[in-house]
Amino acid sequence: MSAADKAGLMRLPAVDRVLRWPAIEALIGAHGRPLVVSAVRDELAALRAAGDAGSDDAIAAGVAARTLALLAPSLRKVFNLTGTVLHTNLGRAPLPPEAIEAMVKVASGASNLEFDLATGKRGDRDDHVEAWLRRLTGAEAATVVNNNAAAVLLTLNTLAARKEVIVSRGELVEIGGAFRLPDIMARAGCKLREVGTTNRTHLHDYADAIGRSTTLLLKAHTSNYRVEGFTAAVDEARLGALAAEKNLPFVVDLGSGTLIDLARFGLPHEPTPAETLANGADLVTFSGDKLLGGPQAGIIVGRADLIARIKKNPMKRALRCDKLTIAALDAVLRLYADPECLVQRVPAIRLLARQPDIIEALAQRLRPVVAGWLAGQGEVDVVAVQSQIGSGSLPVDLLPSFALRVTPSGAKRASGSALERIAAAFRALPVPVIGRIADGGFLLDLRCLEEEANFVALFDGPARL
Ligand SMILES: *Cc1c(COP(=O)(O)O)cnc(C)c1O
C-alpha cells in the first residue's frame, strides 16, 4: 500500500480541532495565531505524506517544534574552526568590543549620521571616518561604500565609463563569491584593455597600449594566488611614474589592505594603502573586513579631486554604508591609533598572530572534553596543521597551528560518509562547530577558538552520530 493510500485510511485530526487542544492554545498565547496555524498545517501535511497517523501528543510536540523552528533566528553564531581565519562564508573578521558598543549606541536611536553638530547643517556620513583614514594612509581624501567590490565598481564607473582601462593579463583576478575583475569592469561600463601575458607583463606593454581612449591604469593585487617561475610584473612605483607622465590616474585594488605592516607580528608582509599611495597610486581600494579587522566595507583613499568625483556619482548613493557600519569602522580605525595594542585589541590580528604553543596547549585541554562527548564513537588526537589567513589574502603563506582530529572509532581508514556524519554532529551542536575534513579526519583547527568555556559547555550531553 502506498503512503497516500495509507493516509486515506488513517484518521488525522482536523486543523480546527488541533487548534483547540490546550497545549496548542498555550502555543498560540505565547507566539500568536498565524504562526501556530501554519505549523499545524505543516505538521499534518507531513504526517499525511508519511502515511503516519500520529498520536495527539506526538502531533502537539511536532507543532511546538515547528513553531519554535519558525521563530529561531536564521543567522546564528558558529565556531569557526575551519582553519581559515577570515572566512567569507562565516562572516570574515570578528569585531572588537569597541566596535560592537559603537553599533549598539547608534542602533537604538537617532545619531548625527549626516548632521553637522557644529553648524546644525546637513553633514556627510563619510566625515565620521575620513579623518582617521587620511591619518592612517596618508591620503588626501577618503570615502567608504558597502564592500570592496563596490569600491572598485564605483571607482571605475566614475573615472572610466565608456573608456579604456589598462590591466595586466596576470592580474585579471577572480576572488571567491563571484568577484571577477573583467565582469566588474564590464558592469562599470569600461573597456578592458589587457596587456602582457599571464606570467609576464612589462612596462612597455602598458606604454604601447596607452592610446586616445585610455583613461586609467589599474593594478589589482593578486591576493589569492601567486604566479611563480618565469614571471615579470611591473611594480607600483614604475607604473605610477608612467601614469603620471601620461597624465592618467593610477588605481590600485589592494583587496586586503592592512593598515600596518603585518611583519611586526611575524606575519608575511602585505602592501599597505600608505605604501601604495607613496608609490604613486592616485587611488587605492581595499576591504574593511579582511586584514583591517573591521566591518564589511569598501574603502577608497587617494587624491581629493578624484574622491570628490566619486562622491558625486549617483551610484555612490546606492552603494553607501549604513550607520552601523560607519559606527563600527570609526571605532576600529581609532584602535589603530596605538599600533602596539592592535594585537590585543583587534580580534582578526590577534587570531592571525596567535602563537602555535598556545593553540597546542588549548588542544590538549580540549581533547578529553570532545573525546568524552563522543563516548567511544570517535577517537580524538591533537595534530599539527596549517591555518590560512583567508578572504583571498596570502593563501600561499600558511600559519602553523594545532587541531583536534576526530576519526570514527575502529575504522582502519575513515570513509567519506563516516566523516560527513561526524561533521554533521558538530554542526548540530547548540552553537554549530564548523571544521574541515582533511588528512583522513575531521579537523577542528583551534586558532580561532577564544571562548574556551562556552565551547566546553557544548559537550555535556552524549554525541549522536
Ligand atoms: C577581496 C577582494 C575584493 C573584493 O572585496 P569585498 O570586500 O569582498 O567586496 C576585490 N579585489 C581584491 C584584490 C580582493 O582581494
The ligand as an SDF file (V2000), in Angstrom:
LIG
                    3D

 15 15  0  0  0  0  0  0  0  0999 V2000
   38.5670   40.5630   -1.6040 C   0  0  0  0  0  0  0  0  0  0  0  0
   38.9260   41.3340   -2.8080 C   0  0  0  0  0  0  0  0  0  0  0  0
   37.9510   42.0650   -3.4900 C   0  0  0  0  0  0  0  0  0  0  0  0
   36.5050   42.0680   -3.0660 C   0  0  0  0  0  0  0  0  0  0  0  0
   36.3700   42.6870   -1.8080 O   0  0  0  0  0  0  0  0  0  0  0  0
   34.9820   42.5430   -0.9800 P   0  0  0  0  0  0  0  0  0  0  0  0
   35.2070   43.4360    0.2150 O   0  0  0  0  0  0  0  0  0  0  0  0
   34.8570   41.1070   -0.6550 O   0  0  0  0  0  0  0  0  0  0  0  0
   33.8960   43.0300   -1.8490 O   0  0  0  0  0  0  0  0  0  0  0  0
   38.3370   42.7740   -4.5900 C   0  0  0  0  0  0  0  0  0  0  0  0
   39.6250   42.7690   -5.0210 N   0  0  0  0  0  0  0  0  0  0  0  0
   40.6050   42.0680   -4.3900 C   0  0  0  0  0  0  0  0  0  0  0  0
   42.0030   42.1010   -4.9270 C   0  0  0  0  0  0  0  0  0  0  0  0
   40.2820   41.3300   -3.2550 C   0  0  0  0  0  0  0  0  0  0  0  0
   41.2220   40.6310   -2.6220 O   0  0  0  0  0  0  0  0  0  0  0  0
  1  2  1  0
  2  3  1  0
  2 14  2  0
  3  4  1  0
  3 10  2  0
  4  5  1  0
  5  6  1  0
  6  7  2  0
  6  8  1  0
  6  9  1  0
 10 11  1  0
 11 12  2  0
 12 13  1  0
 12 14  1  0
 14 15  1  0
M  END
$$$$
